[in-house]
Amino acid sequence: MPFDLMKLLTDVFDPQRGEVVTVACDVPRTAAEDTPAWGERRAMAAEWQRAFEALGRGRGFATNPLLTYAATGTNNLDLPASGEMAGRTVPLANTLLGSTLAAFLTEYSATAPLGDLCRMKEDFRAASMPGIERRMERTALAADHREVARRCRALAQALAGATALDVAFSTGHRCSFDLRFRKPDVDDGYLPRFKPGDRVINLPSGETFIVPYEGDQPGTVSETSGTLPARFGTELVLMVVLLNRITKVEGEGDTAKQLRRFFAADPARTNIAEVAFGCNDWAQVTGNVLEDEKAGFHWAYGRSDHLGGTVGVKSFLSPETVVHHDIVYAKGNPIQVASATVVAGASRTRVIRNGEYVVF
C-alpha cells in the first residue's frame, strides 16, 4: 500500500488543539559537504512541514515554517545558537521551546540536545531522524506500531530488574554488560503530548535500550567487561572492555589504527553508553544506522546522558569530540549474536539464540 504520511503523523504524535509544531533540518555548511541523500532529506523535511500544516487545519494546531540550521558536523553535538525560518534568523532554542512538538529530519543526530530541551520544558517532545531516507517509507516507517510496541514491552519486561546482560557473538567473543542500578526504556514509536518518561524518540522506531552502569556510585566499580568484535569490510576489529571502558583496540588494519587514535583523542569516547534490542520487524539492514539499529542487537560508545546515563558533553575534552556511535549486529550484518542472556539474581532469561529473538 502507498505510504500515508498523514496517518503516520497522527498515529505517532496525535497532535492536539493548541499545539505548536516545528519541523527542522540541518543544511550543509559548504556545497562540497552536500550529498544527494542529504538533499532528499531536506525535501522530506519540507513535505513533513506541509503535512503537519494540513493536519493542523483540521485538528486546530499550528505549524511553524520550516526551521533550518547549519549542520553541526558531529552526531549529538549541541545545536547552534540560531537558525533560519521563513527567511529570517531566529534563536534556535527559544524557537523550539516555543513549540510543543519538534520533528528533526537531519544529517547529524540531534537526539541528545533535543533531550536537553525536553528536560527544560515539560510540554515539549521531539522526534529525531538522523539519516532518514525516503525508501524507509516502504520499510521501517511502514511497520505496524502496535506490534512494534508489543515487542518493545516484551524486551523491557525481560530486562526489568536485570543485573547483567551476557552476550556471545558469532566470532566466539563475549561481553558481560553490568546493568545494576539501571532501568530499561523503550522507543516504541509513540509520542503523544505529555508522554511519561523519555519524550524523545527516533523514527523509524522500535527498540528497548538500557545504559550499562558506568561506575558513578562511590566505591562501586562497573563490572562491564569482555571483548566486542566489529567488522569493517574484511577487517575484524576487537575492542577490549574493562570497567565499562574500551581499554584496547586490537587489529592491524587501517580501521583499528584509526580507532586507536580516535579513542586516545578523548577518553570519554571509550564509555560503553548503551546496549539495546531493535525490534521493528520491517527494518532492513542497509548500512544506515538509524534503521539498522531497529533490526536487532546493538551497543554504543560515548555520550550516554540523553539515554539516562552520566556521560554528557562536559565529560568530553571539547564539544567537537562528543560522540555517540552504535555498533549493530542485526541480521544482515557480518557479525551476529549467538546468544544474549539477561541475568537477574539467580535467574537467566535468554533473549536471543542464534541471531533470533526467543521472547516474542
N, C-alpha and C positions, 0 to 999 in steps of 0.2 A: 504494500500500500504506500501511496505517496506520503512523505513526511509532513506532519501537521505541526508547524511551529507554534501556532496559537494554542493548540491543545497542550503542547509541552510546557509553555509558559503558565498555563492555567493549572496543570497537574502539579508542577514543581513548586510554583511560587504562590498560587492562589491570591493574587494582589487584591487588596480591599479598597473600598471607597475612601478617599482622602489620602491615600499613599502618594509618595513621590518616588519615581523610578529613574535611575541613571544608568545608561549603558555606556561603557568606556572601552577604548582600545589604545594600545601604545603604537607609536609611529617611529619609523627608523630615524636616527639622528643624521644619517647621510644616505644618499642614494645607493652607495655601494653596499650598505647593510641590508637593503631590501631583498626580498625573495618573492616568487610567485605565491607561495603558500601564505606568506605574511600579508600580501596584498589581498588574497582571497579572504583571509581572516578579518581584515578591516571592512571588506564588503559585507561579510556576515554580521559584523557589529552594527553596521548601518541598517541591515534588514531586521535585526532584533530590536533596534530602537523604533523602527517604523511599526513592527508588530506589537510592541508594548503600547505604542501610541494609539493604535487602532483598538487594542483590547481595553485600554483605559477609557475610551469614549463610551463604551457600554457599561463598564464597571465603576466609573466615577473616580478614577485615579489619574494623576498627572505624570507625564514622562518628559524629562528634560531633553534638550537637543543632545546629540552625540557628544560625549566628552572624549577628547584626545589628549595625550601627553607624550613627551619624549621618552623613548624606551630607556629603562634603567640599565640594560645590558647584562643584568645578572638576575637569576631567579631569587625571589623573596627579598630583594633589597628594598629599603624604604622608598616610597613613592616620591617623586619630585614635588616641590612646593606648589607649582602651578601647572595648569593645563589650558586647553582651549575649548570653548563651547560657543557655537554659533558665531565664530569669527572673533571672539573676544577672549582675553586672558582672564582666567578665574582661579581663585585659590582652590587647590585640589581637595585638601582635607575638609575644608568648610563646605565645599560643594557636595561632597559625599555625605557628610554629616547632616546636611540639609535634606537628604533623601532618607527613605526607609528601606530601599532595596537597590542594590547595585549589581550589575552583571558585567564582568570583565572578560572580554574576548581578546587575549593578548599573546604576544610572542614570549614574553618573560613573565613568570609566575608572580602574581601579586597576592597570593594566598595569605602569607604571613602579615603584611601590612594591613590587609583587609581585616584580619583577625584583631589587630590592634585597634582598629576603628570600632569594631563590634564591642570591644571592652569599654570604649568611651561613651557609647550610646546604646541603651537597651533596645530602642526601636530602630535597629539597623541590622540588615542581614545582607549577605553577598554571595554570589556565585563566581568562582574563579575558574577560568577556562584557558589556561596557557597551552598553546599549541593546538587548539581545537581546529578540526578540518571538516569541510563540508561532507566528505564521504562518511563521517560519523553519523550523519542523519540517517544512513542506511544500516548502521551497526549499533554501537552502544547507546546513542541517543534515542534509538527506537525501541529500547528494551521495555518490558513490562515493569514499571516501577514498583508495583505491588510485589512481584516475585523478587526483585532486587532487594526490597526492604525485608522480605521474609528471610532471605539468605543472610543479610546483614545481622538480623536479630539472632539467628541460629549461631552465627560465629561469635557474636557478643556474649551470648549465654555460655558458650564453650570457654570463653576467656575470663568470665566473671570469677573473681577470687583466685586467679592463677598466680602462682609464684614463679613459674618459668615456662618458657617455650623451647623445646628441644627440636632442632631442625637438622635433618640429614639430607645432603644433596646428592645428585646423581653422580657427581665426581668422587664420592666417598668421603668428602669433608663434612664436618659437623660444627654447629654452633649452638650454644645454650644462651638464650636471652633472659635476663633477670627481669621479672615482671612484678616483683614485690612493690608495694606502695603505689601501684598504678591501677587505673581503671580503663577498660576499652571504650571506644567511642565509635560511632557509625557515620558514614557518609552515604545515606540511603536514597538520595535524590529528592528529598522533600525539604522545602524551605519556606513554610508559611510564616506569616507575621507573628512575632513573639515566640518563635520556636524555642523550646527549652534546650539548654546545653549549647553545643557549638553552633554558631549561626553563620559559619562559612562552609560552603560545600564546593566540591568540584563538579563540573559537568563535562563529559559524562560521569555519572556517579556509580557507586556500588563497591564499597569496601568497609571493612571493620578494621580499626587500627588501634595501636597502643604504643606509647613511648616507653622503652625499657627504662628501668631505674638507673639514674645517672650518677649515683653516689652522692646525692645532695644532702643526705642526712648525716649530721656529725657522728663519726665513729662507725659508720656502716658503709662499706665499700660496695660498689656494684659487682655482681658475680657474672655479668655477661662476658662470655669468653668462647673462643673457638676459632675456626678458620672459615672465612666467607669467600667462596670462589666466584669469579666473574669472567666471562669470555668476551673478548673484543676481537671480532674477526677470528683468526686462527690462534690468537694469543690467549692463554689461560693465565689469569692474574689471581693470586691468593692474598687476601687481606687478613692478617692475623690480629685477633681481637683479645684484649685483656682489660678488665675493669671498665668495660663498655667503651673502650677507645681502640681505634685501629693503631696498633703499635708497630706494625711492619707490613710492607708490601713486597711479596715475593714474586719474582718473574724477571726474565732477562730481556723482554721485548720493549719496544718503544713506549707502549701504554703503561707498563709497570714503572718505567723510569719517569714518565710524566706524572703519574700518581704519587710517586715518592716525593717529587718536587712540590706537587700540589698540596699534599698534607703537611710537608715541612714548612710551607709558607705561612700556615696559620693552624696551630694545634686544635682550635675549636672545630675545624673541619673533620677531625677524626672521630667526633662523637657519634655513637650509634643513636640516631634520632627517632627511629620509627621501625616497627615491624607491623605488617598489615596483610590482610587477606582480601584480594579483589574478588568480587563475586557477581559481576554483571555478565550474564551468560550470553549476551550479544557482543561483548567486547572482543575485538580482534587484535592479535599481536602483529604490529607492523613496524615497530621501532619508535613509535610515538608514545612517550612515557605516559601522557595523560590518559590514553586508552589502555596501553599495555598493563599498567598497574591495576586496572579494574578487572583484569582477566585472571589474576592469580596472586600467589605469594610474592611479597617484596619487602625490602628493608631500605632504610635511607641513612645517610650520614649528614652531619652538620647541624643546622638550626632545628630546634625542637619546641620552642616555647609556643608557637602557634598551634601545636597539637596537644599541649598540656605538659610539656617538658620544661626544663630550666635553662636551656642554652638558647640565648637570644642574640640580638645584634651586638649588644655590649660585651658579649663573651668573645667576640672576634677582634682581631687586631685593628681592623678598619671596616667600614661599611662595604668597601669594594671586595673584601674577601669572604663576605657572607655567602653561604651556600646551603641548600637542602636538596640532595640528589638521591633519586631512587634507583635501586638495582632490582630488576624484575626476573622472576623465574616461572612465569606462566607458560602454559602450553604454547609452543611455537618459539620459545626462547631456547638457546643452545644448552642451558643447564636447567634441570628440573629439580623439584623437591621430591626426594624418595619417601620421606616421611616428615610430618610435623605433628608433634605431640605436646598437648598442654598439660602441665604439671600443676596440681593444686593439692598440696599436702601429700597424702599417700595415694591419691587418685591420679590416673593418667587418662587423658582423652585424646584419641587420635583424630586429627582434623584432616590431614592429607595422607594418602597412601599411594605410592607410585604415580604421583602427579595428579591424582584425582581426589576431590573432596569426598569425605565419607560422613559428613554431618548433616547433609540435606536429605 
